[in-house]
Amino acid sequence: MTWLITGGAGYIGAHVARAMAEAGERVVALDDLSSGVADRLPPGIPLVQGSSLDGDLLKRVLAEHAVTGVVHLAARKQVGESVAEPTRYYQENVGGLATLLEAVAGAGVRRFVFSSSAAVYGNPDADPITEDTACAPMSPYGETKLAGEWLVRAAGRAHGIATVCLRYFNVAGAASPELADTGVFNIIPMVFDRLTRGEAPRIFGDDYPTPDGTAVRDYLHVCDLAEAHLAAARRLTGGASGDLTVNIGSGRGVSVRELMALVAEVTGDTRQPVVEPRRPGDAPRAVASAALAGEELGWSARREVAEMVESAWRGWRHHHRATGVG
Ligand SMILES: NC(=O)c1ccc[n+]([C@@H]2O[C@H](COP(=O)([O-])OP(=O)(O)OC[C@H]3O[C@@H](n4cnc5c(N)ncnc54)[C@H](O)[C@@H]3O)[C@@H](O)[C@H]2O)c1
């Protein structure tokens, strides 16, 4: 078995590649390094630099490395950017996926794991959010993930490829500081960014119908997420056929205030958060049902939120010392 991991030099991809290699899987990474960092991969994992839009390269890589399964993480992932540049997002996220699936089908690869996102749900009322909750993405980014799932399932049916679509909830943390997420797109890096600038963190809305009035979300340690990929890969090597679409979340709700308290504990910065008005479209509560992941993948999140925040902070400090920012 050799697994091709697209986006393998990215934040999540590098964690997945390492976790799979450590578990004894043979792994090769493909990444165009548009936001990835080659050094995230240890020397034992080969990295092919190139794009999921390059069909000829994909065919070559699948053949040369005798690839038998693909974990596809390569994508653009910024919601705001997707609103400004929808055609680029559809081209990279859906076009790149179509090119890859064509190469996969042509090469006779029969196992495919796709990085989807809780963004496919939009802001549903459901609590918890199950895989049957209606999908209504609120950005072109979320649309590309939903269209991606449709395409994965259709190609799977047409070409006899067994598929798993993983809908990740809010991912943070790092296995080691060098592997940290360097972008500032999610709440945890955003809070670190404010603190590093000497500013108080912001809470958007404290009048939601939740126990402390702030919005509740499902946070997942990236190492738990990497283990979910390994579980998905093992399901496919174990002979599973057909398709599976599954939430990858902790199933545990954490409020923004609870998260801020953990950040204060970890950073030692006890500046009081500033409360600002709610942002339009933010749901009071968005927490995964993790039941199906338990049943189908034998997987559940094991790590505490505090551990996730601590490792994210170590990564933030490492990166900011290294770049001299902040
Ligand atoms: N980070 C999150 O919270 C989150 C949540 C849900 C889903 N996801 C999905 O997980 C995946 C990985 O996200 P991440 O957070 O690691 O982001 P990331 O930007 O760190 O990783 C994406 C990687 O893909 C590479 N890449 C992008 N377009 C490419 C292309 N066309 N060809 C080859 N390589 C390409 C980038 O260089 C980068 O290394 C993405 O599909 C993203 O949509 C992430």
The ligand as a Tripos MOL2 file, in Angstrom:
@<TRIPOS>MOLECULE
LIG
   44    48     1     0     0
SMALL
NO_CHARGES

@<TRIPOS>ATOM
      1 N1         -7.7620   24.0780    8.8440 N.am      1 LIG1
      2 C1         -9.0310   23.8400    9.0600 C.2       1 LIG1
      3 O1         -9.5810   24.2280   10.1070 O.2       1 LIG1
      4 C2         -9.8630   23.0440    8.0630 C.ar      1 LIG1
      5 C3        -11.2120   22.7940    8.3530 C.ar      1 LIG1
      6 C4        -11.9610   22.0500    7.4420 C.ar      1 LIG1
      7 C5        -11.3830   21.5810    6.2790 C.ar      1 LIG1
      8 N2        -10.0830   21.8670    6.0140 N.ar      1 LIG1
      9 C6         -9.5030   21.3560    4.7570 C.3       1 LIG1
     10 O2         -8.3280   20.6440    5.0680 O.3       1 LIG1
     11 C7         -7.4160   20.7230    3.9820 C.3       1 LIG1
     12 C8         -6.0540   21.1370    4.4790 C.3       1 LIG1
     13 O3         -6.1760   22.3950    5.1210 O.3       1 LIG1
     14 P1         -4.9810   23.0680    5.9390 P.3       1 LIG1
     15 O4         -5.6030   23.7810    7.0760 O.co2     1 LIG1
     16 O5         -3.9120   22.0920    6.1760 O.co2     1 LIG1
     17 O6         -4.5170   24.1870    4.8800 O.3       1 LIG1
     18 P2         -3.0790   24.4760    4.2660 P.3       1 LIG1
     19 O7         -3.2370   25.6760    3.3840 O.co2     1 LIG1
     20 O8         -2.0520   24.5030    5.3250 O.co2     1 LIG1
     21 O9         -2.8510   23.1680    3.3770 O.3       1 LIG1
     22 C9         -3.2460   23.0430    2.0470 C.3       1 LIG1
     23 C10        -2.0390   22.5260    1.2980 C.3       1 LIG1
     24 O10        -2.3910   22.2640   -0.0580 O.3       1 LIG1
     25 C11        -1.4290   22.8620   -0.9190 C.3       1 LIG1
     26 N3         -2.1780   23.1730   -2.1480 N.ar      1 LIG1
     27 C12        -3.1610   24.0800   -2.3140 C.ar      1 LIG1
     28 N4         -3.6390   24.0230   -3.5630 N.ar      1 LIG1
     29 C13        -2.9290   23.0410   -4.2060 C.ar      1 LIG1
     30 C14        -2.9670   22.4820   -5.5000 C.ar      1 LIG1
     31 N5         -3.8370   22.9250   -6.4340 N.pl3     1 LIG1
     32 N6         -2.1140   21.4820   -5.8010 N.ar      1 LIG1
     33 C15        -1.2210   21.0100   -4.8890 C.ar      1 LIG1
     34 N7         -1.1440   21.4970   -3.6390 N.ar      1 LIG1
     35 C16        -1.9880   22.4970   -3.3010 C.ar      1 LIG1
     36 C17        -0.8940   24.0500   -0.1760 C.3       1 LIG1
     37 O11         0.4100   24.4330   -0.5740 O.3       1 LIG1
     38 C18        -0.8950   23.5430    1.2650 C.3       1 LIG1
     39 O12         0.3080   22.8960    1.5920 O.3       1 LIG1
     40 C19        -8.0470   21.6610    2.9650 C.3       1 LIG1
     41 O13        -8.7090   20.8820    1.9880 O.3       1 LIG1
     42 C20        -9.0430   22.4330    3.7910 C.3       1 LIG1
     43 O14       -10.1140   22.9070    3.0100 O.3       1 LIG1
     44 C21        -9.3010   22.5870    6.8720 C.ar      1 LIG1
@<TRIPOS>BOND
     1     1     2 1
     2     2     3 2
     3     2     4 1
     4     4     5 ar
     5     4    44 ar
     6     5     6 ar
     7     6     7 ar
     8     7     8 ar
     9     8     9 1
    10     8    44 ar
    11     9    10 1
    12     9    42 1
    13    10    11 1
    14    11    12 1
    15    11    40 1
    16    12    13 1
    17    13    14 1
    18    14    15 2
    19    14    16 1
    20    14    17 1
    21    17    18 1
    22    18    19 2
    23    18    20 1
    24    18    21 1
    25    21    22 1
    26    22    23 1
    27    23    24 1
    28    23    38 1
    29    24    25 1
    30    25    26 1
    31    25    36 1
    32    26    27 ar
    33    26    35 ar
    34    27    28 ar
    35    28    29 ar
    36    29    30 ar
    37    29    35 ar
    38    30    31 1
    39    30    32 ar
    40    32    33 ar
    41    33    34 ar
    42    34    35 ar
    43    36    37 1
    44    36    38 1
    45    38    39 1
    46    40    41 1
    47    40    42 1
    48    42    43 1
@<TRIPOS>SUBSTRUCTURE
     1 LIG1         1 GROUP 0 **** ****
